[in-house]
C-alpha cells in the first residue's frame, strides 16, 4: 500500500475531505477526490485512501483492455 496524501478541513459547520488522486494523464494536472460532510470525516478519508491506493491496479487492467481493443480495431 502506498502513501496517499489527504486532508480534513473545517468549513463552517461542515468538514471537507480531500485526497490527492495523482495526475491527469492527458493534462498533467493534479486530480483530487473531495467530499463535504457534517458527520464523521475520518471514514470518508479512509475510503478515499483505499480507492486511490487501488488506482494503479485499475489503470494497469484498463491499459491491458485498451490494448486488446486496439488490436481488434486494427
Phi and psi in radians as a Rosetta constraint file:
Dihedral C 1 N 2 CA 2 C 2 CIRCULARHARMONIC -1.507 0.35
Dihedral N 2 CA 2 C 2 N 3 CIRCULARHARMONIC 3.104 0.35
Dihedral C 2 N 3 CA 3 C 3 CIRCULARHARMONIC -1.563 0.35
Dihedral N 3 CA 3 C 3 N 4 CIRCULARHARMONIC 2.182 0.35
Dihedral C 3 N 4 CA 4 C 4 CIRCULARHARMONIC -1.981 0.35
Dihedral N 4 CA 4 C 4 N 5 CIRCULARHARMONIC 2.234 0.35
Dihedral C 4 N 5 CA 5 C 5 CIRCULARHARMONIC -1.523 0.35
Dihedral N 5 CA 5 C 5 N 6 CIRCULARHARMONIC 2.259 0.35
Dihedral C 5 N 6 CA 6 C 6 CIRCULARHARMONIC -2.636 0.35
Dihedral N 6 CA 6 C 6 N 7 CIRCULARHARMONIC 2.872 0.35
Dihedral C 6 N 7 CA 7 C 7 CIRCULARHARMONIC -2.603 0.35
Dihedral N 7 CA 7 C 7 N 8 CIRCULARHARMONIC 2.764 0.35
Dihedral C 7 N 8 CA 8 C 8 CIRCULARHARMONIC -2.154 0.35
Dihedral N 8 CA 8 C 8 N 9 CIRCULARHARMONIC 2.081 0.35
Dihedral C 8 N 9 CA 9 C 9 CIRCULARHARMONIC -1.982 0.35
Dihedral N 9 CA 9 C 9 N 10 CIRCULARHARMONIC 2.406 0.35
Dihedral C 9 N 10 CA 10 C 10 CIRCULARHARMONIC -1.443 0.35
Dihedral N 10 CA 10 C 10 N 11 CIRCULARHARMONIC 2.284 0.35
Dihedral C 10 N 11 CA 11 C 11 CIRCULARHARMONIC -2.334 0.35
Dihedral N 11 CA 11 C 11 N 12 CIRCULARHARMONIC 1.569 0.35
Dihedral C 11 N 12 CA 12 C 12 CIRCULARHARMONIC 1.169 0.35
Dihedral N 12 CA 12 C 12 N 13 CIRCULARHARMONIC -2.185 0.35
Dihedral C 12 N 13 CA 13 C 13 CIRCULARHARMONIC -1.489 0.35
Dihedral N 13 CA 13 C 13 N 14 CIRCULARHARMONIC -0.118 0.35
Dihedral C 13 N 14 CA 14 C 14 CIRCULARHARMONIC -1.903 0.35
Dihedral N 14 CA 14 C 14 N 15 CIRCULARHARMONIC 2.992 0.35
Dihedral C 14 N 15 CA 15 C 15 CIRCULARHARMONIC -2.175 0.35
Dihedral N 15 CA 15 C 15 N 16 CIRCULARHARMONIC 2.470 0.35
Dihedral C 15 N 16 CA 16 C 16 CIRCULARHARMONIC -1.945 0.35
Dihedral N 16 CA 16 C 16 N 17 CIRCULARHARMONIC 2.190 0.35
Dihedral C 16 N 17 CA 17 C 17 CIRCULARHARMONIC -1.785 0.35
Dihedral N 17 CA 17 C 17 N 18 CIRCULARHARMONIC 2.282 0.35
Dihedral C 17 N 18 CA 18 C 18 CIRCULARHARMONIC -2.416 0.35
Dihedral N 18 CA 18 C 18 N 19 CIRCULARHARMONIC 2.273 0.35
Dihedral C 18 N 19 CA 19 C 19 CIRCULARHARMONIC -2.300 0.35
Dihedral N 19 CA 19 C 19 N 20 CIRCULARHARMONIC 2.352 0.35
Dihedral C 19 N 20 CA 20 C 20 CIRCULARHARMONIC -1.224 0.35
Dihedral N 20 CA 20 C 20 N 21 CIRCULARHARMONIC 2.287 0.35
Dihedral C 20 N 21 CA 21 C 21 CIRCULARHARMONIC -1.991 0.35
Dihedral N 21 CA 21 C 21 N 22 CIRCULARHARMONIC 0.425 0.35
Dihedral C 21 N 22 CA 22 C 22 CIRCULARHARMONIC 1.596 0.35
Dihedral N 22 CA 22 C 22 N 23 CIRCULARHARMONIC -2.710 0.35
Dihedral C 22 N 23 CA 23 C 23 CIRCULARHARMONIC -1.972 0.35
Dihedral N 23 CA 23 C 23 N 24 CIRCULARHARMONIC 2.517 0.35
Dihedral C 23 N 24 CA 24 C 24 CIRCULARHARMONIC -1.150 0.35
Dihedral N 24 CA 24 C 24 N 25 CIRCULARHARMONIC 2.180 0.35
Dihedral C 24 N 25 CA 25 C 25 CIRCULARHARMONIC -1.158 0.35
Dihedral N 25 CA 25 C 25 N 26 CIRCULARHARMONIC -0.404 0.35
Dihedral C 25 N 26 CA 26 C 26 CIRCULARHARMONIC -1.528 0.35
Dihedral N 26 CA 26 C 26 N 27 CIRCULARHARMONIC -0.744 0.35
Dihedral C 26 N 27 CA 27 C 27 CIRCULARHARMONIC -1.758 0.35
Dihedral N 27 CA 27 C 27 N 28 CIRCULARHARMONIC -0.364 0.35
Dihedral C 27 N 28 CA 28 C 28 CIRCULARHARMONIC 1.364 0.35
Dihedral N 28 CA 28 C 28 N 29 CIRCULARHARMONIC 0.069 0.35
Dihedral C 28 N 29 CA 29 C 29 CIRCULARHARMONIC -1.445 0.35
Dihedral N 29 CA 29 C 29 N 30 CIRCULARHARMONIC 2.642 0.35
Dihedral C 29 N 30 CA 30 C 30 CIRCULARHARMONIC -1.126 0.35
Dihedral N 30 CA 30 C 30 N 31 CIRCULARHARMONIC 2.515 0.35
Dihedral C 30 N 31 CA 31 C 31 CIRCULARHARMONIC -2.001 0.35
Dihedral N 31 CA 31 C 31 N 32 CIRCULARHARMONIC 2.505 0.35
Dihedral C 31 N 32 CA 32 C 32 CIRCULARHARMONIC -2.355 0.35
Dihedral N 32 CA 32 C 32 N 33 CIRCULARHARMONIC 2.616 0.35
Dihedral C 32 N 33 CA 33 C 33 CIRCULARHARMONIC -1.767 0.35
Dihedral N 33 CA 33 C 33 N 34 CIRCULARHARMONIC 2.345 0.35
Dihedral C 33 N 34 CA 34 C 34 CIRCULARHARMONIC -2.512 0.35
Dihedral N 34 CA 34 C 34 N 35 CIRCULARHARMONIC 2.521 0.35
Dihedral C 34 N 35 CA 35 C 35 CIRCULARHARMONIC -2.715 0.35
Dihedral N 35 CA 35 C 35 N 36 CIRCULARHARMONIC 2.460 0.35
Dihedral C 35 N 36 CA 36 C 36 CIRCULARHARMONIC -1.825 0.35
Dihedral N 36 CA 36 C 36 N 37 CIRCULARHARMONIC 2.612 0.35
Dihedral C 36 N 37 CA 37 C 37 CIRCULARHARMONIC -2.626 0.35
Dihedral N 37 CA 37 C 37 N 38 CIRCULARHARMONIC 2.638 0.35
Dihedral C 37 N 38 CA 38 C 38 CIRCULARHARMONIC -1.751 0.35
Dihedral N 38 CA 38 C 38 N 39 CIRCULARHARMONIC -0.065 0.35
Dihedral C 38 N 39 CA 39 C 39 CIRCULARHARMONIC -1.728 0.35
Dihedral N 39 CA 39 C 39 N 40 CIRCULARHARMONIC -2.547 0.35
Dihedral C 39 N 40 CA 40 C 40 CIRCULARHARMONIC -1.285 0.35
Dihedral N 40 CA 40 C 40 N 41 CIRCULARHARMONIC 2.251 0.35
Dihedral C 40 N 41 CA 41 C 41 CIRCULARHARMONIC -1.596 0.35
Dihedral N 41 CA 41 C 41 N 42 CIRCULARHARMONIC -0.501 0.35
Dihedral C 41 N 42 CA 42 C 42 CIRCULARHARMONIC -1.038 0.35
Dihedral N 42 CA 42 C 42 N 43 CIRCULARHARMONIC -0.732 0.35
Dihedral C 42 N 43 CA 43 C 43 CIRCULARHARMONIC -1.073 0.35
Dihedral N 43 CA 43 C 43 N 44 CIRCULARHARMONIC -0.621 0.35
Dihedral C 43 N 44 CA 44 C 44 CIRCULARHARMONIC -1.165 0.35
Dihedral N 44 CA 44 C 44 N 45 CIRCULARHARMONIC -0.788 0.35
Dihedral C 44 N 45 CA 45 C 45 CIRCULARHARMONIC -1.035 0.35
Dihedral N 45 CA 45 C 45 N 46 CIRCULARHARMONIC -0.766 0.35
Dihedral C 45 N 46 CA 46 C 46 CIRCULARHARMONIC -1.093 0.35
Dihedral N 46 CA 46 C 46 N 47 CIRCULARHARMONIC -0.739 0.35
Dihedral C 46 N 47 CA 47 C 47 CIRCULARHARMONIC -1.099 0.35
Dihedral N 47 CA 47 C 47 N 48 CIRCULARHARMONIC -0.777 0.35
Dihedral C 47 N 48 CA 48 C 48 CIRCULARHARMONIC -1.084 0.35
Dihedral N 48 CA 48 C 48 N 49 CIRCULARHARMONIC -0.737 0.35
Dihedral C 48 N 49 CA 49 C 49 CIRCULARHARMONIC -1.091 0.35
Dihedral N 49 CA 49 C 49 N 50 CIRCULARHARMONIC -0.691 0.35
Dihedral C 49 N 50 CA 50 C 50 CIRCULARHARMONIC -1.114 0.35
Dihedral N 50 CA 50 C 50 N 51 CIRCULARHARMONIC -0.775 0.35
Dihedral C 50 N 51 CA 51 C 51 CIRCULARHARMONIC -1.051 0.35
Dihedral N 51 CA 51 C 51 N 52 CIRCULARHARMONIC -0.810 0.35
Dihedral C 51 N 52 CA 52 C 52 CIRCULARHARMONIC -1.161 0.35
Dihedral N 52 CA 52 C 52 N 53 CIRCULARHARMONIC -0.662 0.35
Dihedral C 52 N 53 CA 53 C 53 CIRCULARHARMONIC -1.128 0.35
Dihedral N 53 CA 53 C 53 N 54 CIRCULARHARMONIC -0.459 0.35
Dihedral C 53 N 54 CA 54 C 54 CIRCULARHARMONIC -1.471 0.35
Dihedral N 54 CA 54 C 54 N 55 CIRCULARHARMONIC -0.256 0.35
Dihedral C 54 N 55 CA 55 C 55 CIRCULARHARMONIC -0.964 0.35
Dihedral N 55 CA 55 C 55 N 56 CIRCULARHARMONIC -0.797 0.35
Dihedral C 55 N 56 CA 56 C 56 CIRCULARHARMONIC -1.009 0.35
Dihedral N 56 CA 56 C 56 N 57 CIRCULARHARMONIC -0.663 0.35
Dihedral C 56 N 57 CA 57 C 57 CIRCULARHARMONIC -1.152 0.35
Dihedral N 57 CA 57 C 57 N 58 CIRCULARHARMONIC -0.740 0.35
Dihedral C 57 N 58 CA 58 C 58 CIRCULARHARMONIC -1.139 0.35
Dihedral N 58 CA 58 C 58 N 59 CIRCULARHARMONIC -0.725 0.35
Dihedral C 58 N 59 CA 59 C 59 CIRCULARHARMONIC -1.124 0.35
Dihedral N 59 CA 59 C 59 N 60 CIRCULARHARMONIC -0.710 0.35
Dihedral C 59 N 60 CA 60 C 60 CIRCULARHARMONIC -1.082 0.35
Dihedral N 60 CA 60 C 60 N 61 CIRCULARHARMONIC -0.798 0.35
Dihedral C 60 N 61 CA 61 C 61 CIRCULARHARMONIC -1.109 0.35
Dihedral N 61 CA 61 C 61 N 62 CIRCULARHARMONIC -0.727 0.35
Dihedral C 61 N 62 CA 62 C 62 CIRCULARHARMONIC -1.123 0.35
Dihedral N 62 CA 62 C 62 N 63 CIRCULARHARMONIC -0.694 0.35
Dihedral C 62 N 63 CA 63 C 63 CIRCULARHARMONIC -1.057 0.35
Dihedral N 63 CA 63 C 63 N 64 CIRCULARHARMONIC -0.718 0.35
Dihedral C 63 N 64 CA 64 C 64 CIRCULARHARMONIC -1.117 0.35
Dihedral N 64 CA 64 C 64 N 65 CIRCULARHARMONIC -0.735 0.35
Dihedral C 64 N 65 CA 65 C 65 CIRCULARHARMONIC -1.113 0.35
Dihedral N 65 CA 65 C 65 N 66 CIRCULARHARMONIC -0.743 0.35
Dihedral C 65 N 66 CA 66 C 66 CIRCULARHARMONIC -1.069 0.35
Dihedral N 66 CA 66 C 66 N 67 CIRCULARHARMONIC -0.712 0.35
Dihedral C 66 N 67 CA 67 C 67 CIRCULARHARMONIC -1.145 0.35
Dihedral N 67 CA 67 C 67 N 68 CIRCULARHARMONIC -0.667 0.35
Dihedral C 67 N 68 CA 68 C 68 CIRCULARHARMONIC -1.142 0.35
Dihedral N 68 CA 68 C 68 N 69 CIRCULARHARMONIC -0.745 0.35
Dihedral C 68 N 69 CA 69 C 69 CIRCULARHARMONIC -1.140 0.35
Dihedral N 69 CA 69 C 69 N 70 CIRCULARHARMONIC -0.729 0.35
Dihedral C 69 N 70 CA 70 C 70 CIRCULARHARMONIC -1.020 0.35
Dihedral N 70 CA 70 C 70 N 71 CIRCULARHARMONIC -0.720 0.35
Dihedral C 70 N 71 CA 71 C 71 CIRCULARHARMONIC -1.116 0.35
Dihedral N 71 CA 71 C 71 N 72 CIRCULARHARMONIC -0.572 0.35
Dihedral C 71 N 72 CA 72 C 72 CIRCULARHARMONIC -1.303 0.35
Dihedral N 72 CA 72 C 72 N 73 CIRCULARHARMONIC -0.568 0.35
Dihedral C 72 N 73 CA 73 C 73 CIRCULARHARMONIC -1.298 0.35
Dihedral N 73 CA 73 C 73 N 74 CIRCULARHARMONIC -0.592 0.35
